[in-house]
Amino acid sequence: MNRKTLVLPAVVGLLAPVLAACGGADSGSGSGDAIVVGTTDRFTATKDAPAPLDPAYAYDVGTWNILRQTVQTLMIQPKGEGEPVPEAAQSCGFTDSGNERYACKLRDGLKFSNGDAITAADVKFSIDRARAIKADSGVFALLSTIDTVETQGDNEVIFHLKTADATFPYKLSTPVAGIVNPDDYEKDALRDGFEVDGSGPYTLKAETDGDAVTKAVFTKNPHYKGTLTVNNDEVDMVSYDDADAMGTALEKGDIDLMTRTMSPEQIQKLSEAAADSDIDLVELAGLEIRYLAFNTDAPVVKSRAVRQAMAQVINRNELVSQVYGSQAEALYSLVPASLTAHSNSFFNKYGDPSVTKAKELLAKANISTPVKLTLNYTTDHYGPATKKEFELLKKQLNDSGLFDVSIKGSSWETFVPAERKGEYAVYGMGWFPDFPDADNFVAPFLDEDNFLKSPYANSDIIDTLIPQSRREADRLSAGDSLTKIQDIVADDVPVLPLWQGKQYVAASTDITGTAYALNSSATLQLWELGRGVSN
């Protein structure tokens, strides 16, 4: 049986019975052969990043998808989306009217995977550790609203916040807030290599070749206590060099499921496959965005007019249609269209692409043309279509006659350190949200300690608008502040949003639970997968 299944958060509960009829999420046997998942994510320890799997350092979708299986958090995003719910905690909540005191009581009987009991002191250690280390990945900024962490007895943790933060429960669901064993992690230093010890649903054994993981073996943790039902005993994640190799492995039966990152061509082929195919394609709601980022101190793009002219020239609709087709849509803000507080700020300011308007912007600022610059992109992190995307961006800009653009691709392990050191004037990035709230599409880019290490700083955004938006427990009420932020971004262009995309999973027809394999934040939920009977 071949099916192309569409799963949206609003209707996921309605779709579940249909999927169960084909071997749904609840029909996993919890035993049998390991389920093998393919990915093109590469997990490498380098001189610049020797501790890729330390929760105090890791800050990309690939490494987080390892940590979410192994390191437990106080809160978790629920199955089928919605507000975060307790996980390692039995209860959590604000205890004051100003949303500045947040208390959690731990679940009884929590243990690390080695059998050691977990106490409130371990939670405090883990979160204070990430805040103190301040890794250059910038992940610690997710905990920036914490003032102090207090414990009361062995099972209560109290967070005193510097300012109101309605998004704080979401932040406690992210791996940087994961609970680690003080016996395995130093207080003031990162843990190099690929060992992970936590209290999540799985334990991890990493098989390596030199400084890279070739296979991550996830084994059901017998000591796990939490809200998750684990539908299998073992999942093996295998890294492939590219999407074609991963796809071939699925066709041959070497793997049971593939996720990140399939090519547009693979997705289209699977979508059109014959009804008797033994591979299912599942389309899931997603919040992935792609954008160009600017080092606003770099001479070539220091003038706002240059960045505005690029925003005026680039044709997003052409980019999407020629590279990604129906798998993406044009994006005119950092905040995706499906989230509360989204505003089409870039379209409101620039309208349709116009070389004439771009020329006027540059002339008014006395910028000589053509403006010569390089667009940098990563060759092995966001999928095989990235090169084609940047070739088209180059063509659009150069065809305007206003730019002289070249493009340069680098591996992720080279790209990230160079970007963080400010070596690129313009570079392409993607963003998979830490949690599904508009705050997470503005603060990580624009707040103090932003993960891009951007020199751009707007005092209205940092001092007024972000704090103002976080005071609103009703996220609809945060819309005015968040819209103003998006309008400032469209005017100053420290980043230039391009498109937002969907998510896909391809799996053998006997694999169950695929409708929940990814949530909207691209969290890989391996515990949902089982092996059932193919219809």
Secondary structure, DSSP 8 states (H G I E B T S, - for coil): ---EEEE-GGGHHHHHHHHHHTT-GGG--S-SS-EEEEE----B--SS-S-TT-TTT--SHHHHHHHHHHS--SEE--TTS-S-EESSEEEEEE-STTS-EEEEEE-TT-B-TTS-B--HHHHHHHHHHHHHH--TT-GGGGGTTEEEEEEETTTEEEEEESS--TTHHHHTTSGGG----TTTS-TTS---SS----SSSEEEEEEEETTEEEEEEEEE-TT--SS-----SEEEEEE-SSHHHHHHHHHHTS-SEE-TT--HHHHHHHHT--TT-SEEEEEEEEEEEEEEEE-TTSGGG-SHHHHHHHHHH--HHHHHHHHTGGGEEE--SSS-TTSTT---HHHHHH-S--HHHHHHHHHHTT--SSEEEEEEEESSSS-TTHHHHHHHHHHHHHHTTSEEEEEEEE-HHHHHHHHHTT--SEEEEEE--SSSSGGGGTHHHHSTT-TT------HIIIIIIHHHHHT-SSGGGGHHHHHHHHHHHHHH-SEEEEEEEEEEEEEETTEE-GGGSB-TT--B-GGG-EE----
